[in-house]
Amino acid sequence: MTSPDPSSCGHVLVVDDDAVLLAGLAQWLGLSGFTVTAVPSAAAAREALRHTLPDAVLTDLRMPGEDGMALLAALRTSHPGLPVVLLTGHGDVPQAVAALKQGAFDFLEKPHHPDRLTATLRNACTQHRLTRRVQDLTVPPATDPLAARLADALCGQSAAMVRLRAAVKSLLPLPLDVLLRGETGTGKEVAARALHDFGPRADRPFVAINCAALPAELIESELFGHESGAFTGAREARTGKFEAANGGTVFLDEIESMPLPAQAKLLRVLQDRTVERIGGNRRVTLDLRIISAAKDDLRAAADAGRFRDDLYYRLAGFELDLPPLRDRGDDILLLFTRFAAAAAARAGLPAPPPPGTAAITALLAHRWPGNVRELRAQAERYGLGLGLGLGLNTGPEPDTAAGLDALMDQHERRLITAALDRSGGSVAGAMEILRLPRRTLNEKMRRLGIDRKGGAGG
C-alpha cells in the first residue's frame, strides 16, 4: 500500500462520474497542496483503496450504479475511521443530513465554495492523520519478558523513556542506592517501584516515605522507631519504617525537604546500615536498598548549604533523570489513551473514542507543568465522558451567528496558534505539528493575522 507525500495537506481520494468535474476537482486540490487520487466510480474507489490509504474521501452523492451513500456504507465497514465528504445538489440536502447520521464527515452543496472545500478536506485529513497517530501508538511487544514488564510499568516510546528503561534494567541486580531526579509528577515513585518490583528484593517490603509530609519533631520516631516511655506520649514501643522495610526497599521521596538535623541522623544509618530506636540500646542491622527522589538539584542544594554534602554522595550511588512530559513527544498521546481507557473500564463504561483533532492539538501544545500526574487527571476526566479541561470545553461557545466560514477561521486560528506556541514560534515546528507545507501555512497565517509568535496581528 503506497503512502502519499507526508508534507502535503493530506491525501484525498476523489470520486465523481463527471469527467470534467473530476478533473477540475483534482486540479484545484492539487494546487491547494493535497495529494489527489481521482477515480470515476465507487468500484474504482474500492480498487484504489487496495493500493493506497488516503486521509479522506470526497465523493459525489449521485452516481450511476453504486452512489455516494452506498460507497459511504461500504467504507464504514471496510475503513471505519476514514472521513467521507459528500458533494450534493440542493435537492439532496435531506439525504446528505441522513448521511451525517450514518457517519459521513461532512457534505458540501454544489456549486461548492472552493475555500470551504479545501478547509473541510484539510480538517478531515488532519483528523484522520491524528487519529491514526493515536491508534498507532502501541509499544511493540518485547521478546524479553522483563523488558515487556518494564515497558508496561515505564510506558513510552520516546528516546528518553527508552534510555530510562535500559538504565533501570541494568540497575536491577546491582546493590546500589539510587537517586531519582525529576519535576513533580514525572513518575519518580513509579520508577522506584520498578526498581523494587523487578529486582531481587521484589518479595520483600517496599516502604515509601514522603519526607516533606513528616513533622520535624516526629521524623526520628517515624524513621527509626522508639521504645515505650522514650518520650512523653510514647506509651508503646514502635517499629520505625527503616526496620519495617528490612530486607526490601526504602523510598525517600522529596528528600530535599528533610531538615538538616534529621539529615545527620539519616547519614549515620546509611553509613552503618544499622538503626537504633529512640530510647533503646539495641542496634538492628539493616539490609536495604535506598531509593531517594528529589525535584530539586541536590548538588546545587548542597553547594548552597541546604543539603549535606556527605549525605548527597551517600544517596547518589547512581543518579537517574526522569524526563518532563513536555519533552516526551507522542508519549503524551500514548499515555492519554491508556489512562482514559483504564478510567472508563474501572467505571464500567465503554472505551472512549480517540480524541479529535482539536483535542490532540491541545494535548500536544500544553506545557504540562504537573507532568504525568496532570495528564492522568485529564485523561480520566475524558475517559469518564467529561471532556477536557484544557480550554477546549471550558471557554465561551463559538459565535454560531458568525457563519460557517468565520467558525472555520476560528478553528484554524486556534490550531495554528497552539502549534506555534508549542514550537516556540517556529514556523518549521508548526509545519511538522500541523502536517502543512510552508507555503500553505504562511498563507493561512497572513489571512488569519497570526504572527510567528502565535498571536493575532493587529
N, C-alpha and C positions, 0 to 999 in steps of 0.2 A: 504494500500500500504506500503510495507516494505521499510526500509531505510538501506543502506549499512553502514559499519563501517566508521565513519567520519574521522578516522585517515589514511585511505587508500589513494592511489594516485587518486582514483576515481573508480566508478562502471561502468564496461563495459559489455554490452550485446553482446556476440559473436555469429554470425550466420554463419554456414557452413554445407553443406550436407555431407562433407567428415569427417567421424567419427574420423579417425586418426589425420587429420589436426586440427579438432575442439579440440580434447583432448590436442594436443601439444600447441595450442594457449592458451588454458585455463591454462595449467600448467605454461607456460612461463610468462604470465601476472600475475598469482598469485604470482610467485616467485619475480616478479618485483614490487610488492606492491599494485596491483589492487585487487578490489573485482570483481569477474567474475561470470556471469550467461551465460552458454553455451547452445545453442539450435540448432537443426539440420535443421530448415526451417523457412521461413518467417512467416508462420502461427503460428509456435511455438513462434516466437519472439513477435507477436502481443498478444498472450495469456500471455506471461511473462510480457508484459508491463501493463497488467491489474492488476498485483500484486506488481510490483516494478517499480520505475522510475530510470533508470541508468543515468550516466553522459554522456555516449557516446555509440554508436552502431558501432561495427565492423562487416561488412558483406561481404561475397563472392559475386562477381558480377554475376557469372554464377552458377545457381542452377536450378534443375528441377522444373517445375511448376512456381511459383512466384519467379522471380530472384531478384537480389540486386537492380536493377533500379526500379522495381515495389514496393519493400519494401521502398525505398527512397521516392518515390512519395506518398505512403500511410502515411509515417511518417511526411512528410511536412505538411499534413493536420491534422493528429491526435496529433502530438507532434512537432510543428513548430520550437521550439528552440533547439531540441535535435540534437547534432552533429552526423553525419553519415560518417564513414570512409569506403571506398570500397577497397577490395582486388581484383586485376585484373591480368589476364595474359598479356603477352607482346602485343598480338594482340588486346586487348580490350582497349588500352590506349585512342584512339579517343572517345570511348563510355564513358570512365571514365572522360575525359575532359568535355564532354557534361553533365555528372552528376554534375560536379562542378558548371556549369552554372545553374543547377536546384536546387542548394542549398546544395550539399554534402560538408562536411568539408574538405576532402582530399581523395586521393586514393594512394595506395601502390602497386607497381608491385610485382608479385611473381617471383622468391623467394624473400621475403621481408627481409630487414636487421633488425635483432631483436632490435637493439638500436634505429633505426629510427621508428620502430613500436611503441615502448614504449614512445618515445619522442612525436610522433604525438598524441597518445591517451592521454598522460598526458596533453598536451596543449588543446586538445578537452575537456577533463574533467574539467580542470581548467576554461576554458572559460565558460562552461555550468554552473558550480557552481557559478562563479562570476556573470554571467548574471541573474541567478535565485535569487542571493542575492540582486541584484539591484531591480529586479521586485517585490521581496517580501517586500521591504522597503516601506510599506504604514502604515500611522498612523491609528490604529484601530479606528473605529467610536466610538464616545463618546455618551452615552445616555444623558448626561448633555449638553444642548445647549451651555452654557457658556464655559464649558470645551472644546467642539468641536471648538468653535471660537478661544479660546486661543491656541489650538493645531495647528490651521491653521496659526495664527499670529506668534507664537513662535514655529516653526516647529522643531521636532527632537524627537528621541526615546531614546537618551542616558539618563543615570541616572541624569546627571547634568541638562538637559533640563526639565526633569520631575519635579525635585525639583524647578527649576526656575518658571515653570508654576504654581505649587502649591503655591509658595510664592506670586506670582503676584495675584493669585486668592484671597488669604487671605487678601491682602492689598487693594483690590479694594474699599471696603466700608469704610475703615478707614481714618480719617482725618490726615494722617501722611505725612510729607515730606519724600522723598526717595532719597538716594544717590546710583547711579549705578556705579559699578567699573568693568573695563574690558579693555583689549587691544584694539587698534584701529581696527575697523571692526568687532567687536564681536556682534554688534546689539544693542547697548545701546539705540539709538533712537527708534528702533523697540519696545524694552521693555517699553520705556517711553510712546510711542503711545498706547500700550496695556493697560497700567495703566490708561490712559485717556479714550480711546475709549470704554472700557468695564466697566467703573465705572460710578458713579452718575453724573459726570461732562461731559459726552460724548457729550451733545448737546451744550456745551459752547466752547469758543475758546481754541485751543492748539497752543501756541506760542513757537517756538524753537529759541533759541539764541545761536549762536556759539561764545563763549567768546573769543576764540583765533582770531577770524576774526574782532573783534571790535577795531578800532583805540583808543588808550588810551585817546586821547583828546575828543572823541565823546561818550565814554561809558555812562556817566551820561545822556546825551541828548537822546541816543538810549533807555536806560532802563527806565528812569523816565520822559522823555519829557521836553519841555521848553515852555515858554511863548514868545510871539512876543517881540523882542527887548532885550531878556535876554542876548545876547552876539552878537558880530559882525557877521553878516550874518544870524541872526535869524529873518527873515522878517515876518514869520508867526508862530503862535503857533503850537506845535506838541505834539500829544499824544504819550507817551512812551509805550514800549512793555508791561510793567507790567500793566499799566492801560488798554491797549487794550485787555489784557488777563483776565480782571476781571471776576470772576465767573468760570473761567476754570483752565487751567494748564500752567505754565511756565516751559519750559525745558531748563536748563542752561548746555549746552554741553561744554566740556573741561573747566570746572570751575577752574581747577588748573592754567589756563593761565591768569586769571584776576589779574590785578595789585593790590598791597596791598592797595593803597588809595581807589580804587573802591570797594575793599572788605569791607572796613569800612562802606561805604555808603550803600552797599547791606545789611550788617548786620542790620543796623538801620531799613531798610524797612522790613526785615524779622521779626525782633523783634516786631515792632509796627503794622505790616500789614497795613501800610499807605504809601503813596507816595506823594511827593510834587514836582511839575515841577520846573525846573530851572527858576529863576526869578519870581516865583509865591508865593503866600502866603496862598493857599488853599490846605489842605491835603485831599487826596482821600482815603477812606477806601477800602482796598483790601480783596477780598475773593478768595484766590488762593491756589492751591496745587503746591508746588515747587518740581520739579524732577531735580536733578543735576547729571552730569556724569563726571567721571574722568578716564583717562587711567593710571594715577599715583596714588600712595598710598598717599591720603591726610593726613592721620595720620602722616606718615613719613615726608611729606612736612611741616606740622605744627611744628613737632619737630625740623626741620631744619630751621625754621623761614621763609619759603617761602609761608606759608599759615596761616591765622589767626586761632588760636585755637578755639576761640568763634564762628567763622563762620562755622568751620568744625562741631562742635557739633550742631549748629542750622540746618545745612543742613542734617545731618545724623540722621533724625528721625528713619529711618530704612535703612540698607545697604544691597544691593543685588550684588552678584558677577556674572558676565556673563562669562561662560567658553570659553577658546580659542578653535578654531575649531579643532586643532590637538588632543585635549583631548575628542572629541565627537564621535570617532569611526565611525560606519556606518552612522551617520548623514551626513557625507561628501558625501556619495553616494546618500542619500535621497535628500539632498538639490541640488546636482548637477543635478540630473534628473529633479527635479522640475523647477529649473531655466532654464535649457536647453529647456524643453518643452514650458515654458512660452515665451521664446525669439522666438522660432520657430512660435508659434501661433501669436505673435504680428506682425511678418514679413509675415504672410500668407503662411508659409512653412509647409510641413508635419512634424509630430513629429519625432525627430531624433531617430536613432536606439540606443539601450542600448550601453554604452561604452564597448569595448572589453577588453580582459584580460590585455594587456599592459597598456591601459588607466586607468583601475581600479587600477592596481598596482601602477601606478604613482600617482593617486589621493590620495590613502591611504598612500603612502610613503612621499608625500610632507609635509613640515612643516607648510605651510600656515601662513606666517608672517602677511599677510593682512587679515587673518581670513575670515569671510563670505563675506566681500566685494570683496576680491580677488577671492574667489570661484565663486561668481556670474559672475564676468568678464570672467572667464574661461568657465563657463557653457554656457553663452550667446554666446561666440565665437563658442563653439561646436554646440549649437542649430541652429546657422546660417550656419553650414556646413563648418566652417573654421578650424576645428580640435582643438587640444590643444596646449597651449604654454608652456608646462612643460618639454620640451626637447624631446617629442615624435615625433614631426613633424618639429622641427627646427634644429636638428642635421644633420650630414652628412648621406647620404644614405648608407645602408649596402653594403658591397662589395659582389655583386652577383657573382663575379668570384670565390669567395672562395668555392662555392658549398653549397648544402643544409645542410650537417652536420655541417659545420662551421657556417652557418647562425642560425641554431637551437642552437648551443652553445652560440652564441652572444645573442640570445633572452633569453635563460635560465640564462646566467650570469647577464643580465640586471635585470631580475625579482628577482633573488636571492639577488643581491647586494642592490636593492631597499628595499626588505623586511628586510634585515639585518640593513640597515640604519634606517628604521622606528622603528625597535625594539631595537635600541641602541646596536647592535652587539650581541643580544641574539639569539642563535640558536633556543631555545624553542619558542621565539616570532616569528621568521621567519617560523618555522614549522606551527604555527597557521595561519599566513597570507597566506602561500602557500598551506596549507592543505596537507603537506607531512609528512610521518613518519620520525623519526630521522635518521634511517639508510640510507634511500634514499637521504635525504638532505645532510648528511655527505659525501656520495659517490659522489654526484654531486659537492659539494664544493671542494673535493680533485681533482676530474677530471678537474674542470674548474679553479683551482688555486685560490680559494676565501678563504680569511681568515675570522675569526669571526667578524672582524670589517667591512666586506663588500668589502674590497679592493682586487684587484687581486694580487696574490702572484708573487714573482719574479722568 
